Amino acid sequence: MNKSIKLLLFLTVLLLSQSSIAQQLPQYSQYILNRYVINPASAGSEQYFVGQTNYRNQWEGITDAPSTYILSVNGPLASNMGIGGYVFSDVTGPTRRNGFSLSYAYHLKLNDELKLSLAVNGGLLQYTVDGTEITFGEDGDDVLASAQENNLFPDAGFSFYLYGPNYFFGASAPQLIRNQLDFDNSIKDPTGRLTSHYFITGGYTYEINSNFELEPSMMLKYVQPVPLQYEFSLRGIYKQMAWVGASYRKSDAIVMLIGYTLNESISFGYAYDFIQSDLGNYSSGSHEIMLSIKFNERKSTIKNAEE
């Protein structure tokens, strides 16, 4: 089997294996800009709706490396409720992960500034292996090139989000239903199980003066049996319009962040990952772009809150 096929099957195993060192959910370098995808309990924490799309091209230079597309919408349903949803497509070579999720959040006022949001989310996941997209250099391999199989099953998650005027802290547990994948027609010894993931995020916006703000943030990830992973980020924001920043992801990458907001409603962000792991021998890095639009601002709610 040639090197490209070996690498392709290695990436496939990372997605399907229960004991893999890699998480089964996509990586997002701009997690601070799309908090809803990481933590659905953040829906309704702002007084407007946000429509957002992210596209990530991971491990540039590696054939059939992961690419992820996600489209999300979330916002306040009332003064103490939030709703949202997203659709996504995550492709790695012959494997695909598609689906959607909907969420409902309820916000509790703890004091004049602090609120706690609790949320549940649910949806459907589809995992596909397409053997017709694989070309082999040798006969007798364990994947049937003519096979195409789908696994479709429900998924659910729970999250909480504690927030104030310039800070937030939350945790989420997606993929709580540990469904079993079974591709018995296309892969020898094919079984694998979806693993529960746990995310903790937090951040604080510090106002230096009327023009500049600093925003440190962090994300912790735990997927059994992998050791706890962490990521730290720092953004400098000018007049709430333009920003530059950087992140460090443990044993993985150093990330550059840039972006701009137009008319306080349309934002564009870009992230580039400088790979620090051994994958850097094969890839020049990862690209991620983000576009978001704010709409339907609840001005009456803001006025009531200020009163």
ABEGO torsion letter per residue (X at the ends): XBAAAAAAAAAAAAAABAABABBABBBBAAAAABAAAABAAABGABABBBBBBBBBBBGBGBBGBBBBBBBBBBEBABAABBBBBBBBBBBBEABBBBEBBBBBBBBBBABAABBBBBBBBBBBBBBBBBAAABBBABBGBABBAABBBBBBBBBBBBBBBBBBAABBBBBBBBGABBBBBBBAAABBGABBBBBBBBBBBBBBBBBABAABBBBBBBBBBBBOABBBBBBBBBBBBBGGABBBBBBBBBGABBBBBBBBBBGGABBBBBBBBBBABAAAAABAEBBBBBBBBBBGBBAAAAAAAAX
